[in-house]
Amino acid sequence: MENRKINLSTYLLRSDKVKAFEEAVKKLAADVRQLAEPLDGEFISLPSEPKEPDWLGAVRSALQDPDNLTLEGQSPAGLLVIRRGSHTFVVAFGHGWLHLKDEWVEGDFGLRVALNSIPPDKVVEIRAEQVFARWHIASERAPRASLVNEFGVEFDRDVVAAMEGIPSVKLLGEHVRGGTSLRLDLPFSQLPEVWDKSAQLFASDEYKKRWPEVGNVRPVSDESVVARLEAQLDSEFASGHAHKKLVLFTPAQRRNEEAQVVQSYVLGRMSKSAALRPYLLVGSWLDFLKEENLSPSVSAARESRIHLLDADKSEINNCTVFQCMCYELSLDDKQFILSSGVWYEVVFDFLKRVNKAIADIGQPAATLPPWNGAETEAEYNRRCATPPAFLHFDRANVIFGDGYSRFEFCDFLDQKTKTLFFAKIASKSSGMSHLVEQVRRTRELLFSTDGSYRRVLAKVFKKYHPTVDADWLKARPANDDWNLRLVSLGRPKDKLPFFAKCALWRLNKDLTERGHKVSFTAV
C-alpha cells in the first residue's frame, strides 16, 4: 500500500445490514476484486455510462457549425469494503456513496469519532439541523480552529449533523470531519490502523464528558419500536392529523458528505413530460397520490419516488418521500421525530427538563377572550383589540432597516398593564417558531440602545392610533418595563408539540436572563 495522502470518506456498516449491502451492491457491480493480504475485503467498481451534458444543446445552438460537436463525460465510482474484526467499513470513491442506503450505515459513525477526538477549542466547522422549527440546516465555518462557544449553534436545541476540527488523536491526521461518514486526509498505508482506532472511538461514550450538551436526540435502533411508530404515523395519516404537521425536506440537502444544490423535483416516474416542481411540498405529494388513486400512508411514502434535479434539469439523485419526511409524535410518554428516513428519540432527561421549564412559565391573571376555533389570527386579534385599553397593531408593519424590512411590532397591546401581546395558532412547531421569532425581533429592536426603530415605530403609532400618547418611545424602555405575552390559539403549553415547547423554553430562558418579563396564555 502506497504512502501518498488521499482524502477518503469512510462509512461503518451496521452489523445486521452487511449481508443486505453485499447482496444489493454486488448485483450492480461492474467488477469485484479481492484485496491483498493482510486486508480482508474487496473493491467493487460500479458501472458508469458516458453521458452528454444537458447544456451542450444550448452551446450547439450558438455555433455557426454545430455538426459533429460531441462531448461526453462519465464519473467512475467504486466502493472499497474492508472487514476489521467484527466491523465492516466502506470507503466511497467518486459517486459510490450514492449506492449506500441510509439503513445500511451507522448514521452517526463519523460524528461520534469527531466528538471523541476534537477538543472544544479546536473546532473549524459545525453543521447543525434545527428540527423543531422549520427543519433547516445551519453551517458555520471559522477561518481557523476556534473555541466552540464562538459558534452560533445552540446544542440544547440543535441536532449536530457534522463537525470538523483538529483532532487530539494524532493517528487521525491534521483534520477530522465527521457526520454519517468519517472524512480524513491520510497516507493510504496508514488506514488499517485508523479504521481500528475509529471503531474504538465510535464505541466510546467519553465524548459526553467533553460535549455534555450534545446528544439530546438519538437514533431508534429497536425495530419493534420503529414498527409501532410507523403504525402510529399511519393512524395519524388516516385521521388527517399528519397532513398538518408533516414537513418534507430533501435528504440530499442534509447529507453532510456531499454538497448538492437541488433546483427542482419530479414526483413519480421520471420522463420527458414529467412536471417539474420548484419546491418540495406536502400538498404536491398528496395531489400525486390522488392522481394515482392512493391514500397517504407510510407504505405509499416508501413507494413514492422523488427525483432531484440540478440547474440543468439533470438528475442528481432520487429518493422516496419517506426519506424526505420530517415529523414528530409521542409514544408511551416519549417523544420521537422522523428525520431523513430515520426515527430519533428525545433523551428522557432533556424531555423532563424542557417540560418542567415550560410548566414554570407564568400566566398573568388578566384573561383574554377565548378563541372560537374558526377565527383566523387576524380576526381574533381585531376582536381582542376592541376594548379601549387594547391597541390593535396586527399587520401594522414597521418598515425599518437597510433592506427596508417589514416588522410586526406586536398583535395588540395594553398600555395600562404595559403588556405586548403576540398571538399565533400553534398547531405545529413551525407556528410556534413564527411566534417566537416575532417576540425575539421585537425585543431586539424595541429595547435597543439605538433609537432608530422606536422613532419609526412612533410614526406607526401616530398613523394607526393618532390620539394615543407614544412619548414613551422617545427613550429606551427598561427590559422589565413591558410584559412580553405569548398567546397560543387553541393549545395550552403542556399540549404543544414537543419541539414547539423547545422553542418556547429557549425564548423564555434567553429573555428572562436579560431581565425581561415573559408570560404565556392559551385561549
C-alpha positions in Angstrom: 0.0 0.0 0.0 1.4 3.4 -1.0 2.1 6.3 1.4 0.6 9.0 -0.7 -2.0 11.0 1.2 -5.6 10.7 -0.1 -8.9 12.2 1.1 -11.3 9.5 1.9 -14.9 9.1 3.2 -15.4 6.0 5.3 -18.7 4.6 6.4 -19.4 1.9 9.0 -22.0 -0.7 8.1 -24.5 -1.8 10.7 -23.6 -5.3 11.6 -27.1 -6.6 10.8 -27.1 -5.0 7.4 -23.8 -6.2 6.0 -25.4 -9.1 4.1 -28.1 -6.9 2.6 -25.5 -4.4 1.5 -23.3 -7.0 -0.2 -26.2 -8.7 -2.0 -27.6 -5.4 -3.3 -24.3 -3.8 -4.3 -22.7 -6.8 -5.9 -25.7 -7.2 -8.2 -24.9 -3.7 -9.6 -21.1 -4.2 -9.7 -19.1 -4.0 -13.0 -16.2 -5.8 -11.3 -15.4 -7.2 -7.9 -11.7 -7.7 -6.9 -10.3 -9.2 -3.6 -7.9 -7.1 -1.6 -4.4 -8.2 -1.0 -3.3 -9.5 2.4 -3.3 -8.6 5.2 -6.5 -6.7 4.3 -9.8 -8.6 4.2 -12.3 -7.3 1.8 -12.9 -6.3 -1.9 -13.1 -3.4 -4.2 -16.4 -3.1 -6.0 -16.3 -1.0 -9.1 -19.7 0.3 -10.2 -20.8 0.9 -13.8 -20.6 4.3 -15.3 -22.1 5.1 -18.7 -20.9 8.1 -20.9 -23.4 10.9 -20.9 -23.8 14.0 -23.0 -24.2 17.1 -20.7 -27.6 18.8 -20.9 -26.0 22.2 -21.6 -24.4 21.0 -24.8 -27.6 21.6 -26.8 -27.6 25.3 -25.8 -23.9 25.6 -26.9 -24.7 24.0 -30.3 -27.5 26.5 -30.9 -24.9 29.3 -30.7 -22.4 27.8 -33.1 -22.1 28.5 -36.9 -21.1 24.9 -37.4 -22.7 22.7 -34.7 -22.3 19.5 -36.6 -20.1 16.8 -35.1 -19.7 18.6 -31.8 -19.7 15.7 -29.4 -18.9 15.8 -25.7 -19.4 13.0 -23.2 -18.4 12.7 -19.6 -18.5 9.9 -17.0 -17.8 9.7 -13.3 -16.2 6.4 -12.2 -17.4 5.2 -8.9 -16.3 2.4 -6.5 -16.7 1.0 -3.0 -13.8 -0.4 -1.0 -15.1 -2.9 1.5 -12.8 -3.7 4.5 -13.5 -6.1 7.3 -11.7 -5.4 10.5 -12.7 -7.9 13.2 -16.5 -7.5 13.8 -16.6 -4.3 11.9 -17.2 -3.7 8.1 -16.1 -0.4 6.7 -16.9 1.0 3.3 -14.8 3.7 1.6 -16.6 5.5 -1.2 -14.9 6.8 -4.3 -16.5 9.1 -6.8 -20.2 8.8 -6.6 -20.1 5.5 -4.9 -21.7 6.9 -1.8 -25.0 7.2 -3.8 -25.3 3.5 -3.7 -25.3 3.3 0.1 -28.7 3.2 1.6 -29.3 5.0 4.9 -30.5 1.9 6.6 -27.2 0.1 5.9 -24.9 2.5 7.7 -24.4 3.8 11.2 -25.8 7.3 10.9 -23.6 8.9 13.5 -20.4 7.0 12.9 -18.2 9.9 11.8 -19.8 12.3 14.2 -19.1 10.1 17.2 -15.4 9.7 16.1 -15.2 13.5 15.7 -16.7 14.3 19.1 -14.4 11.9 20.8 -11.3 13.3 19.1 -11.8 17.1 18.6 -11.2 19.3 21.7 -13.7 22.1 22.3 -11.1 24.7 21.4 -10.1 23.1 18.1 -13.4 23.3 16.1 -13.3 24.5 12.5 -16.9 23.9 11.3 -20.2 22.8 12.8 -23.2 21.8 10.7 -26.4 21.5 12.7 -30.0 20.8 12.0 -32.8 22.6 13.8 -35.5 20.0 14.0 -38.2 21.8 16.0 -38.8 25.0 14.0 -38.7 24.8 10.2 -36.4 21.8 9.8 -33.4 23.6 8.3 -29.7 23.2 8.2 -27.2 25.8 9.5 -23.5 25.6 8.9 -20.8 27.8 10.4 -17.1 27.7 9.5 -14.3 29.5 11.2 -11.2 30.7 9.4 -9.1 28.8 12.0 -9.6 26.3 14.8 -11.7 28.1 17.4 -13.5 27.6 20.7 -16.9 26.1 20.3 -18.5 29.0 22.1 -17.6 31.2 19.2 -20.1 29.4 17.0 -23.8 30.2 17.0 -25.0 26.6 17.4 -27.3 26.0 20.4 -26.5 22.5 21.5 -29.5 22.1 23.7 -31.7 23.0 20.7 -30.0 21.8 17.5 -29.0 18.3 16.3 -25.4 18.4 15.3 -25.1 16.8 11.9 -21.3 17.2 11.3 -18.3 18.6 13.0 -14.8 19.4 11.7 -11.7 20.2 13.6 -8.2 19.4 14.6 -8.1 16.1 16.5 -6.1 15.4 19.6 -5.6 11.8 18.4 -2.5 12.2 16.1 -3.3 9.0 14.3 -6.3 10.7 12.6 -4.1 13.3 10.9 -4.4 17.1 10.8 -8.1 17.4 10.2 -11.2 15.3 11.0 -14.7 15.8 9.6 -17.3 13.5 10.9 -21.0 13.2 10.1 -22.5 10.0 8.7 -19.1 9.3 7.3 -15.6 9.9 8.6 -13.5 12.1 6.3 -9.7 12.0 6.7 -6.7 13.0 4.7 -4.1 10.4 5.4 -1.5 8.1 3.8 -3.3 5.2 2.3 -1.0 2.7 4.0 -2.0 4.1 7.4 -5.7 3.4 7.1 -5.9 -0.1 8.7 -4.7 1.4 12.0 -7.1 4.3 11.5 -10.1 2.0 10.9 -9.3 0.1 14.1 -9.0 3.3 16.1 -12.1 4.9 14.7 -14.1 1.7 15.7 -12.8 2.3 19.3 -13.8 5.9 19.2 -17.2 5.2 17.8 -17.9 2.7 20.7 -16.8 5.2 23.4 -19.1 7.4 25.4 -16.2 9.7 26.6 -17.5 12.4 24.3 -20.4 13.0 26.8 -17.9 14.4 29.3 -16.4 16.8 26.7 -19.7 17.6 25.0 -22.4 17.2 27.6 -24.9 19.3 25.6 -24.7 17.0 22.5 -27.0 14.1 22.1 -30.4 15.2 23.2 -31.9 13.0 20.4 -30.6 9.6 19.4 -31.5 7.1 16.7 -34.0 4.4 17.5 -32.4 1.0 17.0 -35.2 -1.2 18.2 -37.1 -2.3 15.1 -40.2 -3.2 17.1 -40.4 0.4 18.3 -39.9 1.6 14.8 -42.8 -0.6 13.7 -45.1 0.9 16.4 -44.0 4.4 15.4 -44.9 3.9 11.8 -48.2 2.3 12.8 -48.9 5.4 14.8 -47.9 7.6 11.8 -50.3 5.6 9.6 -53.1 6.2 12.1 -52.4 9.9 12.0 -52.4 9.8 8.2 -55.8 8.1 8.3 -57.3 10.7 10.6 -55.9 13.6 8.5 -53.9 14.9 11.5 -50.5 14.2 9.9 -51.1 16.4 7.0 -51.0 19.5 9.2 -47.7 18.6 11.0 -45.7 16.9 8.2 -42.8 18.7 6.6 -40.8 17.5 3.6 -37.0 18.2 3.4 -34.7 17.0 0.6 -32.3 14.4 2.0 -29.6 15.4 -0.4 -29.5 18.9 1.1 -29.0 17.3 4.5 -26.2 14.9 3.7 -23.1 16.4 5.3 -20.7 14.4 3.0 -21.7 15.9 -0.4 -22.9 19.5 -1.1 -25.6 19.3 -3.7 -27.9 22.1 -4.8 -31.3 20.8 -5.8 -33.2 23.2 -8.1 -36.3 21.2 -8.9 -38.2 17.9 -8.3 -40.1 15.3 -10.1 -42.6 13.2 -8.3 -43.2 9.7 -9.6 -41.9 8.5 -12.9 -39.0 10.4 -14.5 -40.0 11.2 -18.1 -39.6 14.0 -20.6 -43.1 15.2 -19.9 -42.8 15.0 -16.1 -43.9 18.1 -14.2 -41.0 20.0 -12.6 -41.7 21.3 -9.1 -39.6 24.2 -7.7 -40.4 23.2 -4.1 -40.9 20.0 -2.2 -44.3 20.5 -0.6 -46.6 18.1 1.2 -49.5 19.2 -0.9 -47.7 18.2 -4.1 -47.3 14.6 -2.7 -51.0 14.5 -1.7 -52.0 15.6 -5.2 -49.7 13.0 -6.7 -51.4 10.3 -4.5 -54.9 11.4 -5.6 -53.8 11.1 -9.3 -52.6 7.5 -8.5 -55.8 6.7 -6.5 -53.7 6.2 -3.4 -54.1 7.3 0.2 -51.3 8.8 2.3 -49.5 6.2 4.4 -46.0 5.0 5.3 -46.1 2.4 2.6 -47.2 4.9 0.0 -44.4 7.3 1.1 -41.9 4.5 0.7 -43.1 3.8 -2.8 -43.4 7.4 -3.9 -40.2 8.3 -5.8 -38.8 11.8 -5.9 -36.2 12.7 -8.5 -33.8 15.5 -7.5 -32.6 17.7 -10.4 -29.9 20.3 -10.7 -30.0 23.7 -12.6 -29.6 21.8 -15.9 -32.5 19.6 -15.1 -30.2 16.6 -14.8 -31.0 14.1 -12.1 -28.6 14.3 -9.2 -30.2 11.6 -7.2 -33.5 10.1 -6.3 -35.1 9.0 -3.0 -38.5 8.2 -1.6 -41.0 10.6 0.1 -40.5 8.7 3.3 -36.8 9.7 3.2 -37.8 13.3 3.0 -40.3 13.3 5.8 -39.9 15.4 9.0 -42.4 14.5 11.6 -42.8 14.4 15.4 -45.1 12.3 17.5 -45.5 10.9 21.0 -45.5 7.2 22.0 -45.5 5.7 25.5 -44.9 9.2 27.0 -41.8 9.5 24.9 -41.1 12.0 22.1 -39.9 10.9 18.7 -39.0 12.6 15.4 -38.7 11.2 11.9 -35.9 12.8 10.0 -34.5 11.8 6.6 -36.0 8.3 6.9 -34.6 7.7 10.5 -36.6 7.7 13.7 -35.0 9.5 16.7 -36.0 9.5 20.3 -35.7 12.6 22.6 -33.5 11.7 25.6 -35.6 11.4 28.7 -33.6 13.9 30.8 -33.9 16.5 28.1 -37.6 15.9 27.8 -38.1 16.2 31.5 -36.0 19.4 31.7 -38.0 21.1 28.9 -41.4 20.1 30.3 -40.5 21.4 33.8 -39.2 24.7 32.4 -42.4 25.1 30.3 -44.6 24.4 33.4 -42.8 27.2 35.2 -43.6 29.9 32.7 -46.0 32.3 34.3 -49.5 33.1 33.2 -50.9 36.6 34.1 -54.2 36.9 35.9 -55.7 39.1 33.2 -57.8 37.0 30.9 -58.4 37.3 27.1 -61.5 36.3 25.2 -61.5 32.6 24.2 -60.6 31.7 20.6 -63.6 30.1 18.9 -61.5 27.7 16.8 -62.8 29.1 13.5 -61.3 32.6 13.5 -58.1 33.4 11.7 -55.3 35.0 13.8 -56.2 38.4 12.2 -59.9 38.1 13.2 -59.0 37.1 16.8 -56.5 40.0 17.1 -59.1 42.5 16.0 -61.7 41.2 18.4 -59.2 41.3 21.3 -58.3 44.9 20.4 -61.9 46.1 20.8 -61.7 47.3 24.4 -60.4 50.9 24.7 -57.3 49.8 26.7 -56.1 47.5 23.9 -54.5 48.9 20.8 -54.5 46.9 17.6 -51.2 46.5 15.7 -51.6 43.3 13.8 -50.2 43.7 10.3 -49.3 47.3 11.0 -45.8 46.8 9.6 -42.8 48.9 10.7 -40.6 49.4 7.6 -37.1 49.5 9.0 -33.5 48.6 8.3 -31.1 48.9 5.3 -33.2 46.5 3.3 -36.4 48.2 4.4 -37.6 45.0 6.1 -41.1 44.7 7.4 -41.5 44.0 11.1 -44.7 43.5 13.0 -44.4 45.3 16.3 -47.0 43.1 18.1 -50.5 42.0 17.5 -52.1 44.2 20.2 -51.0 45.9 23.4 -52.4 47.1 26.7 -50.8 50.4 27.7 -52.4 50.2 31.2 -50.6 47.0 32.2 -47.8 47.6 29.8 -48.3 44.2 28.0 -47.4 43.4 24.4 -49.4 40.5 23.0 -48.2 38.1 20.3 -50.8 35.6 19.1 -50.4 32.6 16.9 -52.3 29.4 16.0 -49.6 27.0 17.3 -50.9 23.7 15.8 -47.3 22.6 14.9 -43.8 23.5 15.7 -43.4 25.9 12.8 -46.3 28.0 14.1 -44.6 28.4 17.5 -41.3 29.2 15.6 -43.1 32.2 13.9 -44.4 33.4 17.3 -41.1 33.0 19.0 -39.2 34.9 16.2 -41.7 37.8 16.3 -41.2 38.2 20.0 -37.4 37.9 19.6 -37.3 40.6 16.8 -39.5 43.0 18.8 -37.3 42.5 21.9 -34.1 43.2 19.9 -35.5 46.3 18.2 -37.7 47.9 20.8 -35.2 47.6 23.6 -32.1 48.5 21.6 -29.8 51.3 22.7 -30.2 52.6 19.1 -33.4 54.6 19.0 -33.9 54.4 15.2 -36.5 51.7 15.3 -38.5 53.5 18.1 -38.6 56.7 16.0 -40.1 54.8 13.1 -42.5 52.9 15.4 -43.7 56.3 16.8 -44.9 57.2 13.3 -46.8 53.9 13.1 -48.5 54.8 16.4 -49.4 58.1 15.0 -50.9 56.6 11.8 -53.0 53.9 13.5 -53.7 55.5 16.9 -53.4 59.3 16.4 -54.8 60.1 19.8 -52.5 57.8 21.8 -49.6 59.3 23.7 -46.5 57.5 22.4 -43.9 59.7 24.2 -42.5 56.6 26.0 -40.9 55.7 22.7 -38.5 58.6 22.9 -36.3 56.8 25.4 -35.2 53.2 25.6 -37.5 51.3 27.9 -36.0 49.2 30.7 -36.1 45.5 30.0 -38.7 44.9 32.7 -41.0 47.8 31.7 -43.1 45.7 29.4 -44.5 42.1 29.7 -44.0 40.1 26.6 -47.0 37.8 26.5 -47.3 34.9 24.0 -50.8 33.8 23.2 -51.5 30.3 21.8 -54.8 30.0 20.0 -56.2 26.6 20.8 -53.4 24.8 22.6 -52.2 25.1 26.2 -48.5 24.9 26.7 -48.5 21.4 28.0 -50.3 20.3 24.8 -47.9 21.9 22.4 -45.8 19.8 20.0 -42.6 18.9 21.9 -40.2 20.9 19.7 -42.6 23.9 19.9 -42.0 23.6 23.6 -38.3 23.7 23.0 -38.6 26.9 21.1 -40.7 28.5 23.9 -38.4 27.2 26.5 -35.3 28.7 24.8 -37.0 32.1 24.3 -38.1 32.3 27.9 -34.7 31.3 29.1 -32.9 33.9 26.9 -35.3 36.8 27.7 -35.6 36.2 31.5 -31.9 36.0 31.8 -31.8 39.5 30.2 -34.4 40.8 32.8 -37.5 40.7 30.6 -40.9 39.6 31.8 -42.3 36.8 29.7 -45.7 35.1 30.1 -47.8 32.6 28.2 -51.5 32.3 27.7 -53.6 29.7 25.9 -57.1 30.7 24.7 
